[in-house]
Amino acid sequence: MNDPSIETVGMDSLIVRLFDSIDEEHMPWMLAADHALREAFGEALIDLVPSYTTLLVHYDIQRLDLQAARARVSEALKGLTPATSGEGQRHVIPVWYDVSVGPELERIAERLGVSHEDVIARHCARDYSVFALGFAPGYAFMGRLDDELATPRLKTPRQQVAAGSVAIAERQTAVYPTLSPGGWNIIGRTPVALFGRDREGYSLFRPGDKVRFEAISREAFIEQGGDSTPLAERGDTPTEAQT
Amino acid sequence: MKGLIVERAGPLALVQDGGRFGVRHLGVTQGGAADWVSLGWANWLLGNAPQTPGVEITVGGLVLYAETSATLALTGADLGATLDDAPLPPGTRFTISAGQRLAFESPRTGLRAYLAFPGGLDAMPVLGSVASTVRESLGGLDGQGRVLDEGDCLTWAGTTGAERTLPSSMGTLPGDGERVMLALVSGAQIADFSGTSVFEAFNTPWQVDQRADRMGVRLTGPELRYLGEGMVSEGIPLGAVQVPADGQPIVLLNDRQTIGGYPRLGALTPLACARLAQCQPDTEVWLTPVAARQARDAHLRQLACWR
């Protein structure tokens, strides 16, 4: 871990910067810092938003001024040790990989000059770390992807990407929790619900979790409650809310 | 239960409160009244806590029919509101009688009006708030983030406090000919912008663009140049002034995404965000630097008004 920097980013918010680059090895430190900051701020914390290399601390200015908030951050990070790797949860996410629900499966296979099965096998071959949640409730940015699978975002984002769509962009992968616009390459769909107001903690994925994808058949997908409606064609107009 | 029936919804009327907090790490946006100061005053007029649920009416077009009599409060933008055709200026507590209609036409000054109800509007909190975020399908009357629609019934359960009159000069709307000054706590990547850009940011007028909504407001003016390296996405506070590659800043408001990777000059104060939320397209605004401590003092003074 670098010497953490504490940066003012607004009237009531600080960014705590721990690293400069994205790396799975950083996650145990990020988890430890998340935990320590929550503890240190207690009731004075309004929101804490970890993301890859930083944590945004939104504190209650009725309880703390800037100096006091900075002091709490420094105190919290003193003698920080990385969380043990077992702390995040492990998930196995079933995915029906098919061009009808994941049109870019074709594009990626073509580019690599391999079969669909080969692309699927590579996507399923490793554990991904959840680096950050953002873009939409329960949307988890995961990586790192197999170098060869890395694919740039679509030039024209789709206006509608179905819930459960499994996606790739650059060296990251993600699942769209709900119907939303999106510019990532879609290669399949999971029947698993990722975000729900009745789920404990609301989001299935948390930063630091490990996720592995597992290919299932169309039959199994439907049996598990999946919606097999083909993905709509690419939209013409880019929308503002997209990733 | 009797209440106010939505006869016409208009383009955008939303149930809002102070926002959804404690869940932003899950990717859930903050939401809440874009002009939280006006919502605060509307509630204050009725004796409610400042960020009690009410209705945010953007641009106008809403028509409500009263099935029952009620004392309500209206603040924020002047959207040409009428009570059975009699003009109803904002900044008032008023009584609507059974059978009367409250109608909003179109903006005279400002963009967003706030309607408060005795004890607060009835709505089921989702993830701790009734704030409607359409994109996330959270909040509102049905919990699904829906905008108000024809046939919806607005109800409330509380009673009204003692009569109150607004103090003068409390609003978020600029007076005639007054410059709109938006206080900005500088920070984040401001050191990585060119010196000229930092000078221009604070010394030239900015135009509020047509591309403005509850997620963000685009400003147009001189092209700001960021000289730093590409960024890894990080958490974004309310009011963050981000500068994408075209050099034209976007002020991120209540419904912003929770993380983002564009360089920022810092963030407008929440008070400045409330003022910006009332600026019509083409309004000229100025960014003015303010120390975090001054910003906090001003914010606490605002909260103290409602005690």
Chai-1 contact restraints between the chains, C-beta under 6 A:
chainA,res_idxA,chainB,res_idxB,connection_type,confidence,min_distance_angstrom,max_distance_angstrom,comment,restraint_id
A,T8,B,G187,contact,1.0,0.0,6.0,A-B,restraint_1
A,T8,B,A292,contact,1.0,0.0,6.0,A-B,restraint_2
A,V9,B,G187,contact,1.0,0.0,6.0,A-B,restraint_3
A,V9,B,A188,contact,1.0,0.0,6.0,A-B,restraint_4
A,V9,B,P237,contact,1.0,0.0,6.0,A-B,restraint_5
A,G10,B,V185,contact,1.0,0.0,6.0,A-B,restraint_6
A,G10,B,P237,contact,1.0,0.0,6.0,A-B,restraint_7
A,G10,B,A267,contact,1.0,0.0,6.0,A-B,restraint_8
A,M11,B,V185,contact,1.0,0.0,6.0,A-B,restraint_9
A,M11,B,T269,contact,1.0,0.0,6.0,A-B,restraint_10
A,M11,B,A292,contact,1.0,0.0,6.0,A-B,restraint_11
A,M11,B,A295,contact,1.0,0.0,6.0,A-B,restraint_12
A,S13,B,P237,contact,1.0,0.0,6.0,A-B,restraint_13
A,I46,B,F21,contact,1.0,0.0,6.0,A-B,restraint_14
A,D47,B,F21,contact,1.0,0.0,6.0,A-B,restraint_15
A,D47,B,R24,contact,1.0,0.0,6.0,A-B,restraint_16
A,L48,B,H25,contact,1.0,0.0,6.0,A-B,restraint_17
A,V49,B,R24,contact,1.0,0.0,6.0,A-B,restraint_18
A,V49,B,H25,contact,1.0,0.0,6.0,A-B,restraint_19
A,V49,B,G235,contact,1.0,0.0,6.0,A-B,restraint_20
A,V49,B,T258,contact,1.0,0.0,6.0,A-B,restraint_21
A,S51,B,S233,contact,1.0,0.0,6.0,A-B,restraint_22
A,S51,B,E234,contact,1.0,0.0,6.0,A-B,restraint_23
A,S51,B,G235,contact,1.0,0.0,6.0,A-B,restraint_24
A,S51,B,I259,contact,1.0,0.0,6.0,A-B,restraint_25
A,Y52,B,V232,contact,1.0,0.0,6.0,A-B,restraint_26
A,T53,B,V232,contact,1.0,0.0,6.0,A-B,restraint_27
A,T54,B,E234,contact,1.0,0.0,6.0,A-B,restraint_28
A,L56,B,G235,contact,1.0,0.0,6.0,A-B,restraint_29
A,I61,B,R296,contact,1.0,0.0,6.0,A-B,restraint_30
A,L66,B,A292,contact,1.0,0.0,6.0,A-B,restraint_31
A,L133,B,L26,contact,1.0,0.0,6.0,A-B,restraint_32
A,L133,B,G27,contact,1.0,0.0,6.0,A-B,restraint_33
A,G134,B,G27,contact,1.0,0.0,6.0,A-B,restraint_34
A,G134,B,T258,contact,1.0,0.0,6.0,A-B,restraint_35
A,G134,B,I259,contact,1.0,0.0,6.0,A-B,restraint_36
A,F135,B,Q257,contact,1.0,0.0,6.0,A-B,restraint_37
A,A136,B,G27,contact,1.0,0.0,6.0,A-B,restraint_38
A,P137,B,L26,contact,1.0,0.0,6.0,A-B,restraint_39
A,P137,B,G27,contact,1.0,0.0,6.0,A-B,restraint_40
A,P137,B,V28,contact,1.0,0.0,6.0,A-B,restraint_41
A,P137,B,E136,contact,1.0,0.0,6.0,A-B,restraint_42
A,Y139,B,G27,contact,1.0,0.0,6.0,A-B,restraint_43
A,R197,B,V126,contact,1.0,0.0,6.0,A-B,restraint_44
A,Y202,B,L26,contact,1.0,0.0,6.0,A-B,restraint_45
A,S203,B,L26,contact,1.0,0.0,6.0,A-B,restraint_46
A,A241,B,R135,contact,1.0,0.0,6.0,A-B,restraint_47
